[in-house]
Amino acid sequence: MGILRDTHAIFILFVKDQGKSRSFYRELLGIEPSLDVPGMTEFAISETARLGLMPEEGISRILEGRIPHPQHAGGAPRSEVYLYVEQPDAYYDRLEAAGGRQVSAGAVRNWGDYVAYGTDPDGHLVAFAEKRE
């Protein structure tokens, strides 16, 4: 087994309200969804990566109670979307305008990236990063 080739990855967040989350990420990222149907919205964030938004109720039906319902999984944040972007501070400002919450202003972190942190309407962390030399 090795790295998958000729494929792409979809990172899926379980959200309370698909429409609200779609609007948030549309405004935040400045792009339209590449897929938007009942039960799934996807944004193409690179040639090989997509950000998916799936309603909590949808995943709970798929998993048939075999794991805890996301609503009761205990605590937010439950995930982080770490995006390398140009001008992280501009995205940080857009986050709040789109309906998110600013958490930590941009700063050079101990691993070397300049990163600003906020949350989306469901409490998932959203980080805007830029490599620094």
C-alpha positions as CSV (number, residue, x, y, z in Angstrom):
1,M,0.0,0.0,0.0
2,G,1.2,3.5,-0.8
3,I,-0.1,6.9,-1.5
4,L,-3.2,7.0,-3.6
5,R,-2.6,8.3,-7.1
6,D,-5.0,9.9,-9.6
7,T,-7.5,10.6,-6.9
8,H,-8.7,13.4,-4.7
9,A,-9.7,13.7,-1.1
10,I,-12.9,15.0,0.4
11,F,-12.8,16.2,4.0
12,I,-16.3,16.2,5.4
13,L,-17.6,18.2,8.3
14,F,-20.8,17.2,10.0
15,V,-23.0,20.3,10.3
16,K,-26.3,21.2,12.0
17,D,-27.6,23.3,9.1
18,Q,-26.4,22.6,5.6
19,G,-27.8,25.8,4.1
20,K,-26.2,28.0,6.8
21,S,-22.9,26.2,6.5
22,R,-23.0,26.4,2.7
23,S,-23.6,30.2,2.9
24,F,-20.8,30.6,5.4
25,Y,-18.1,28.7,3.4
26,R,-19.3,30.3,0.1
27,E,-18.8,33.8,1.6
28,L,-15.6,32.8,3.4
29,L,-13.9,31.1,0.5
30,G,-15.3,33.3,-2.2
31,I,-16.2,30.3,-4.4
32,E,-19.4,28.5,-5.3
33,P,-19.9,24.9,-4.3
34,S,-18.8,22.3,-6.9
35,L,-21.7,20.0,-5.7
36,D,-24.8,21.1,-3.8
37,V,-27.5,18.5,-3.3
38,P,-29.7,17.6,-0.3
39,G,-27.3,15.9,2.1
40,M,-24.0,17.1,0.7
41,T,-22.3,20.3,-0.3
42,E,-18.7,20.3,-1.6
43,F,-16.2,23.1,-2.3
44,A,-13.2,22.4,-4.6
45,I,-10.5,24.0,-2.5
46,S,-7.7,22.7,-4.8
47,E,-7.3,20.4,-7.8
48,T,-7.2,17.3,-5.5
49,A,-9.0,18.4,-2.3
50,R,-12.7,19.2,-1.6
51,L,-14.3,20.4,1.6
52,G,-17.6,18.6,2.2
53,L,-20.6,19.6,4.4
54,M,-22.9,16.9,5.5
55,P,-25.9,17.4,7.8
56,E,-25.6,15.6,11.1
57,E,-28.9,13.8,10.5
58,G,-27.6,12.4,7.2
59,I,-24.5,10.8,8.7
60,S,-26.5,9.4,11.6
61,R,-28.8,7.6,9.2
62,I,-25.9,6.2,7.3
63,L,-24.1,4.9,10.4
64,E,-27.3,3.5,11.9
65,G,-26.5,4.3,15.5
66,R,-23.2,2.3,15.5
67,I,-21.4,5.4,16.8
68,P,-22.7,8.4,18.8
69,H,-24.8,10.9,16.9
70,P,-22.5,13.9,16.1
71,Q,-24.8,16.1,18.1
72,H,-24.0,14.1,21.2
73,A,-20.3,13.3,20.4
74,G,-19.1,15.6,23.1
75,G,-17.6,19.0,22.6
76,A,-16.5,21.4,20.0
77,P,-14.3,21.9,18.2
78,R,-14.5,18.4,16.7
79,S,-12.2,19.2,13.8
80,E,-10.0,21.8,12.2
81,V,-9.9,23.0,8.6
82,Y,-6.3,24.2,8.0
83,L,-6.0,26.2,4.8
84,Y,-2.9,27.6,3.2
85,V,-3.9,30.9,1.7
86,E,-2.4,34.2,0.5
87,Q,-3.2,37.0,3.0
88,P,-4.4,34.9,6.0
89,D,-5.5,38.1,7.8
90,A,-7.9,39.0,5.0
91,Y,-9.6,35.5,5.4
92,Y,-9.6,36.0,9.2
93,D,-11.6,39.2,8.7
94,R,-13.9,37.5,6.2
95,L,-14.6,34.8,8.7
96,E,-16.4,37.1,11.1
97,A,-18.2,38.9,8.3
98,A,-19.5,35.5,7.0
99,G,-20.9,34.5,10.4
100,G,-18.0,32.8,12.1
101,R,-16.1,33.8,15.3
102,Q,-12.6,35.1,15.5
103,V,-10.5,33.1,18.0
104,S,-6.8,34.0,17.6
105,A,-5.4,36.7,15.4
106,G,-2.6,35.9,13.0
107,A,0.8,35.2,14.5
108,V,3.9,33.2,13.7
109,R,3.4,29.9,15.5
110,N,6.1,27.7,17.0
111,W,6.0,25.3,13.9
112,G,6.9,28.3,11.7
113,D,3.6,29.1,9.9
114,Y,1.8,32.4,10.3
115,V,-1.7,31.3,11.3
116,A,-5.0,33.0,12.3
117,Y,-7.8,30.9,13.9
118,G,-11.5,31.2,14.0
119,T,-14.6,28.9,14.1
120,D,-17.4,28.2,11.7
121,P,-21.1,28.3,12.8
122,D,-20.8,24.7,14.1
123,G,-17.7,25.4,16.2
124,H,-15.2,23.7,13.8
125,L,-11.8,25.4,13.9
126,V,-10.8,27.1,10.7
127,A,-7.2,28.1,10.3
128,F,-5.7,30.4,7.7
129,A,-2.0,29.8,7.3
130,E,0.9,31.0,5.3
131,K,4.4,29.4,5.2
132,R,7.1,31.7,6.6
133,E,10.8,31.3,6.1
